[in-house]
Amino acid sequence: MFALDSISKSVAGVPVITGVDLATRAGRTTVLIGPSGSGKTTLLRLMLGLTLPDAGTVRFAGRPVEPENARLLRRHFGYVVQGGGLFPHLSARADAGLMARREGWSTARIADRLVELQELVWLDADVWDRHPGALSGGQRQRVALVRALMRDPDVLLLDEPLGSLDPLVRFDLQNDLGAIFEAVGKTVVLVTHDMNEAASLGDDIVLLRDGAVVCRGTFSDLRASEDPFVQRFIRAQCGAVA
């Protein structure tokens, strides 16, 4: 679905991504994991066309992601930012249907889609008239997921969607996300720093360090790696993945 060829990116003269080759498989969940500053979010933003590489090519479904077509291609994407990114002045209903309204969806069509998606993400109907400040952290993330799924995108891209939640809420939503991903059958790219999350949700785990891919595969592949950094990274979280 995505193909990144020899991608490099610097910010303020500092290399953030260095010569990354990466392809994601359609209908599967690819997890980008690594310590802070490893380049996870930058790779996601490159896929979205929100930033452009200094060298190399990003392709979506065979088409280069370039300034001329990035906005058009983003219609195929559902994007969940860290913390959910809900607008505080909008109700959950207005926020979830924001992009659909801009594309000319009727109020009735949006309402029907909300009913469909609230069942998928286990939300109660009474959340839609509330503002973000009146929602729990888990509810805000579920509303953000509904917003991303509203237009039935080909791809879901999620940037640390569980990072701001307390451990119990995070555990419950992590389990639910796995079921949601399976139900919708989308291509998913998920950024996290949590190995337990990666092992639970990822079909393909990409471990990054200093803007480069260190190891890639299933969680079992990572555990079998003899690379010292891979082993140290896993040991640092061994309590979470035991």
C-alpha positions as a Markdown table, in Angstrom:
| # | Residue | x | y | z |
|---|---|---|---|---|
| 1 | Met | 0.0 | 0.0 | 0.0 |
| 2 | Phe | 2.8 | 2.4 | 0.9 |
| 3 | Ala | 6.3 | 2.0 | -0.5 |
| 4 | Leu | 9.1 | 4.2 | 0.8 |
| 5 | Asp | 12.3 | 4.0 | -1.2 |
| 6 | Ser | 15.7 | 5.3 | 0.1 |
| 7 | Ile | 13.9 | 8.0 | 2.2 |
| 8 | Ser | 16.0 | 10.6 | 4.0 |
| 9 | Lys | 14.8 | 13.7 | 5.9 |
| 10 | Ser | 16.5 | 16.3 | 8.0 |
| 11 | Val | 15.0 | 18.9 | 10.3 |
| 12 | Ala | 17.0 | 22.1 | 11.0 |
| 13 | Gly | 20.0 | 20.4 | 9.5 |
| 14 | Val | 19.7 | 17.4 | 11.8 |
| 15 | Pro | 19.1 | 14.0 | 10.1 |
| 16 | Val | 15.8 | 12.5 | 11.3 |
| 17 | Ile | 15.4 | 9.7 | 8.7 |
| 18 | Thr | 18.4 | 8.1 | 7.0 |
| 19 | Gly | 18.0 | 5.9 | 3.9 |
| 20 | Val | 14.8 | 4.0 | 4.9 |
| 21 | Asp | 13.3 | 1.5 | 2.6 |
| 22 | Leu | 9.8 | 0.3 | 3.8 |
| 23 | Ala | 6.8 | -1.2 | 2.3 |
| 24 | Thr | 3.5 | -1.9 | 4.1 |
| 25 | Arg | 1.2 | -4.7 | 3.2 |
| 26 | Ala | -2.5 | -4.1 | 2.3 |
| 27 | Gly | -5.0 | -5.2 | 4.9 |
| 28 | Arg | -2.3 | -5.7 | 7.6 |
| 29 | Thr | -1.2 | -3.7 | 10.6 |
| 30 | Thr | 2.4 | -2.3 | 10.4 |
| 31 | Val | 3.7 | -0.9 | 13.7 |
| 32 | Leu | 6.5 | 1.7 | 13.8 |
| 33 | Ile | 8.2 | 1.4 | 17.2 |
| 34 | Gly | 11.4 | 2.8 | 18.7 |
| 35 | Pro | 12.6 | 5.2 | 21.4 |
| 36 | Ser | 11.9 | 8.9 | 21.4 |
| 37 | Gly | 13.6 | 10.6 | 18.5 |
| 38 | Ser | 13.9 | 7.5 | 16.4 |
| 39 | Gly | 11.8 | 8.9 | 13.5 |
| 40 | Lys | 8.5 | 7.1 | 14.0 |
| 41 | Thr | 6.2 | 10.1 | 13.7 |
| 42 | Thr | 8.3 | 11.6 | 10.9 |
| 43 | Leu | 7.8 | 8.5 | 8.8 |
| 44 | Leu | 4.1 | 8.6 | 9.4 |
| 45 | Arg | 4.0 | 12.3 | 8.3 |
| 46 | Leu | 6.0 | 11.4 | 5.2 |
| 47 | Met | 3.3 | 8.8 | 4.3 |
| 48 | Leu | 0.6 | 11.3 | 4.8 |
| 49 | Gly | 2.4 | 13.9 | 2.7 |
| 50 | Leu | 2.4 | 16.4 | 5.6 |
| 51 | Thr | 6.1 | 16.7 | 5.1 |
| 52 | Leu | 8.3 | 15.8 | 2.1 |
| 53 | Pro | 11.5 | 13.8 | 2.0 |
| 54 | Asp | 14.8 | 15.4 | 1.2 |
| 55 | Ala | 15.7 | 12.3 | -0.9 |
| 56 | Gly | 13.9 | 9.2 | -2.0 |
| 57 | Thr | 10.3 | 8.6 | -3.0 |
| 58 | Val | 7.1 | 7.9 | -1.1 |
| 59 | Arg | 4.4 | 6.1 | -3.0 |
| 60 | Phe | 0.8 | 5.2 | -2.1 |
| 61 | Ala | -0.9 | 2.5 | -4.2 |
| 62 | Gly | 1.8 | 3.1 | -6.8 |
| 63 | Arg | 1.4 | 6.9 | -7.0 |
| 64 | Pro | 4.1 | 9.2 | -5.7 |
| 65 | Val | 3.1 | 11.4 | -2.8 |
| 66 | Glu | 4.0 | 14.9 | -4.0 |
| 67 | Pro | 2.8 | 18.4 | -3.2 |
| 68 | Glu | 0.6 | 18.4 | -6.3 |
| 69 | Asn | -1.5 | 15.4 | -5.2 |
| 70 | Ala | -0.9 | 15.0 | -1.5 |
| 71 | Arg | -4.2 | 16.6 | -0.5 |
| 72 | Leu | -6.1 | 14.4 | -3.0 |
| 73 | Leu | -4.4 | 11.3 | -1.8 |
| 74 | Arg | -5.2 | 12.1 | 1.8 |
| 75 | Arg | -8.8 | 11.4 | 1.0 |
| 76 | His | -7.9 | 7.8 | 1.1 |
| 77 | Phe | -6.4 | 8.1 | 4.7 |
| 78 | Gly | -7.9 | 8.2 | 8.1 |
| 79 | Tyr | -5.6 | 9.9 | 10.6 |
| 80 | Val | -5.6 | 9.8 | 14.4 |
| 81 | Val | -3.2 | 12.1 | 16.1 |
| 82 | Gln | -1.7 | 11.6 | 19.6 |
| 83 | Gly | -4.3 | 12.6 | 22.1 |
| 84 | Gly | -7.2 | 12.4 | 19.6 |
| 85 | Gly | -7.0 | 16.0 | 18.4 |
| 86 | Leu | -10.7 | 16.7 | 18.9 |
| 87 | Phe | -11.7 | 20.4 | 18.6 |
| 88 | Pro | -12.7 | 21.6 | 22.1 |
| 89 | His | -15.5 | 23.9 | 20.7 |
| 90 | Leu | -17.2 | 21.2 | 18.7 |
| 91 | Ser | -19.5 | 18.4 | 20.0 |
| 92 | Ala | -18.4 | 14.9 | 19.3 |
| 93 | Arg | -21.0 | 14.7 | 16.6 |
| 94 | Ala | -19.8 | 17.8 | 14.8 |
| 95 | Asp | -16.2 | 16.8 | 15.1 |
| 96 | Ala | -16.7 | 13.2 | 13.9 |
| 97 | Gly | -18.6 | 14.4 | 10.8 |
| 98 | Leu | -16.4 | 17.5 | 10.1 |
| 99 | Met | -14.6 | 16.2 | 6.9 |
| 100 | Ala | -17.6 | 14.4 | 5.7 |
| 101 | Arg | -19.6 | 17.6 | 5.8 |
| 102 | Arg | -16.9 | 19.4 | 3.9 |
| 103 | Glu | -17.3 | 16.8 | 1.2 |
| 104 | Gly | -21.0 | 17.4 | 1.0 |
| 105 | Trp | -22.4 | 14.5 | 3.0 |
| 106 | Ser | -26.0 | 15.1 | 4.2 |
| 107 | Thr | -26.8 | 15.3 | 7.9 |
| 108 | Ala | -28.8 | 12.0 | 7.5 |
| 109 | Arg | -25.9 | 10.2 | 5.9 |
| 110 | Ile | -23.6 | 11.3 | 8.6 |
| 111 | Ala | -26.1 | 10.2 | 11.3 |
| 112 | Asp | -26.4 | 6.8 | 9.8 |
| 113 | Arg | -22.7 | 6.4 | 9.6 |
| 114 | Leu | -22.3 | 7.5 | 13.3 |
| 115 | Val | -24.7 | 4.8 | 14.4 |
| 116 | Glu | -22.8 | 2.2 | 12.4 |
| 117 | Leu | -19.4 | 3.3 | 13.8 |
| 118 | Gln | -20.5 | 3.8 | 17.4 |
| 119 | Glu | -21.4 | 0.1 | 17.5 |
| 120 | Leu | -18.0 | -0.8 | 16.0 |
| 121 | Val | -16.0 | 1.2 | 18.6 |
| 122 | Trp | -18.4 | 0.4 | 21.6 |
| 123 | Leu | -19.5 | 4.0 | 22.1 |
| 124 | Asp | -22.9 | 4.9 | 23.7 |
| 125 | Ala | -25.2 | 7.2 | 21.7 |
| 126 | Asp | -25.2 | 9.9 | 24.4 |
| 127 | Val | -21.6 | 10.9 | 23.7 |
| 128 | Trp | -22.4 | 12.7 | 20.4 |
| 129 | Asp | -23.8 | 15.8 | 22.0 |
| 130 | Arg | -21.0 | 16.2 | 24.5 |
| 131 | His | -17.9 | 18.3 | 24.0 |
| 132 | Pro | -14.4 | 16.8 | 24.5 |
| 133 | Gly | -14.1 | 18.2 | 28.0 |
| 134 | Ala | -17.1 | 16.1 | 29.1 |
| 135 | Leu | -15.6 | 12.9 | 27.7 |
| 136 | Ser | -13.2 | 10.4 | 29.2 |
| 137 | Gly | -9.8 | 9.9 | 27.6 |
| 138 | Gly | -11.0 | 6.6 | 26.2 |
| 139 | Gln | -14.1 | 8.1 | 24.8 |
| 140 | Arg | -12.2 | 10.9 | 23.1 |
| 141 | Gln | -9.9 | 8.4 | 21.4 |
| 142 | Arg | -12.9 | 6.4 | 20.2 |
| 143 | Val | -14.5 | 9.5 | 18.8 |
| 144 | Ala | -11.2 | 10.3 | 17.1 |
| 145 | Leu | -11.2 | 6.8 | 15.6 |
| 146 | Val | -14.8 | 7.3 | 14.4 |
| 147 | Arg | -13.8 | 10.6 | 12.7 |
| 148 | Ala | -10.9 | 8.7 | 11.0 |
| 149 | Leu | -13.2 | 5.9 | 9.8 |
| 150 | Met | -16.1 | 8.2 | 8.8 |
| 151 | Arg | -15.4 | 8.3 | 5.1 |
| 152 | Asp | -14.4 | 4.6 | 4.9 |
| 153 | Pro | -10.7 | 5.3 | 4.1 |
| 154 | Asp | -8.4 | 2.7 | 2.6 |
| 155 | Val | -5.7 | 3.3 | 5.3 |
| 156 | Leu | -5.7 | 4.2 | 8.9 |
| 157 | Leu | -2.6 | 6.0 | 10.3 |
| 158 | Leu | -2.4 | 6.4 | 14.0 |
| 159 | Asp | 0.2 | 8.3 | 16.0 |
| 160 | Glu | 0.5 | 6.9 | 19.5 |
| 161 | Pro | -3.3 | 6.7 | 19.9 |
| 162 | Leu | -3.1 | 5.3 | 23.4 |
| 163 | Gly | -0.1 | 7.3 | 24.6 |
| 164 | Ser | -2.0 | 9.8 | 26.8 |
| 165 | Leu | -4.4 | 7.3 | 28.5 |
| 166 | Asp | -4.1 | 5.8 | 32.0 |
| 167 | Pro | -2.9 | 2.2 | 32.1 |
| 168 | Leu | -6.4 | 0.6 | 32.6 |
| 169 | Val | -8.1 | 2.6 | 29.9 |
| 170 | Arg | -5.1 | 1.9 | 27.6 |
| 171 | Phe | -5.3 | -1.8 | 28.2 |
| 172 | Asp | -9.0 | -2.0 | 27.4 |
| 173 | Leu | -8.7 | 0.2 | 24.3 |
| 174 | Gln | -5.7 | -1.8 | 23.1 |
| 175 | Asn | -7.7 | -5.0 | 23.2 |
| 176 | Asp | -10.6 | -3.2 | 21.4 |
| 177 | Leu | -8.4 | -1.8 | 18.7 |
| 178 | Gly | -7.3 | -5.3 | 17.7 |
| 179 | Ala | -10.9 | -6.3 | 17.2 |
| 180 | Ile | -11.7 | -3.1 | 15.4 |
| 181 | Phe | -8.7 | -3.5 | 13.0 |
| 182 | Glu | -9.8 | -7.0 | 12.2 |
| 183 | Ala | -13.5 | -6.0 | 11.7 |
| 184 | Val | -12.7 | -3.1 | 9.3 |
| 185 | Gly | -10.0 | -5.0 | 7.3 |
| 186 | Lys | -8.0 | -1.8 | 6.6 |
| 187 | Thr | -4.4 | -1.3 | 6.1 |
| 188 | Val | -3.1 | 0.2 | 9.3 |
| 189 | Val | 0.1 | 2.0 | 10.2 |
| 190 | Leu | 0.5 | 2.6 | 13.9 |
| 191 | Val | 3.2 | 4.5 | 15.8 |
| 192 | Thr | 4.0 | 3.5 | 19.4 |
| 193 | His | 6.8 | 3.3 | 21.8 |
| 194 | Asp | 5.2 | 0.4 | 23.7 |
| 195 | Met | 6.4 | -3.1 | 22.8 |
| 196 | Asn | 3.3 | -4.7 | 24.4 |
| 197 | Glu | 1.1 | -2.6 | 22.1 |
| 198 | Ala | 3.2 | -3.5 | 19.1 |
| 199 | Ala | 3.2 | -7.2 | 19.9 |
| 200 | Ser | -0.6 | -7.2 | 20.5 |
| 201 | Leu | -1.6 | -5.2 | 17.4 |
| 202 | Gly | 1.2 | -5.6 | 14.8 |
| 203 | Asp | 1.3 | -8.1 | 12.0 |
| 204 | Asp | 4.6 | -6.4 | 11.0 |
| 205 | Ile | 6.8 | -4.6 | 13.6 |
| 206 | Val | 9.4 | -2.1 | 12.4 |
| 207 | Leu | 12.0 | -1.1 | 15.1 |
| 208 | Leu | 13.7 | 2.2 | 14.4 |
| 209 | Arg | 16.8 | 3.8 | 15.9 |
| 210 | Asp | 18.2 | 7.2 | 15.0 |
| 211 | Gly | 16.1 | 7.3 | 11.8 |
| 212 | Ala | 17.0 | 3.9 | 10.5 |
| 213 | Val | 15.3 | 0.5 | 10.5 |
| 214 | Val | 17.2 | -1.8 | 12.9 |
| 215 | Cys | 14.9 | -4.9 | 12.7 |
| 216 | Arg | 11.6 | -5.8 | 11.1 |
| 217 | Gly | 9.2 | -8.8 | 11.4 |
| 218 | Thr | 6.9 | -10.3 | 13.9 |
| 219 | Phe | 7.4 | -10.0 | 17.6 |
| 220 | Ser | 8.9 | -13.5 | 17.5 |
| 221 | Asp | 11.4 | -12.3 | 14.9 |
| 222 | Leu | 12.4 | -9.4 | 17.0 |
| 223 | Arg | 12.9 | -11.6 | 20.1 |
| 224 | Ala | 15.1 | -14.0 | 18.0 |
| 225 | Ser | 17.3 | -11.1 | 16.7 |
| 226 | Glu | 20.9 | -11.1 | 17.9 |
| 227 | Asp | 21.2 | -7.3 | 17.4 |
| 228 | Pro | 22.3 | -5.9 | 20.8 |
| 229 | Phe | 20.0 | -2.8 | 20.5 |
| 230 | Val | 16.9 | -5.0 | 19.7 |
| 231 | Gln | 17.6 | -7.2 | 22.7 |
| 232 | Arg | 18.1 | -4.2 | 25.0 |
| 233 | Phe | 15.0 | -2.5 | 23.7 |
| 234 | Ile | 12.9 | -5.6 | 24.4 |
| 235 | Arg | 14.5 | -6.2 | 27.8 |
| 236 | Ala | 13.7 | -2.6 | 28.8 |
| 237 | Gln | 10.1 | -3.5 | 28.4 |
| 238 | Cys | 10.2 | -7.2 | 29.4 |
| 239 | Gly | 7.8 | -6.6 | 32.2 |
| 240 | Ala | 5.2 | -5.5 | 29.6 |
| 241 | Val | 5.7 | -8.4 | 27.2 |
| 242 | Ala | 6.4 | -11.3 | 29.5 |
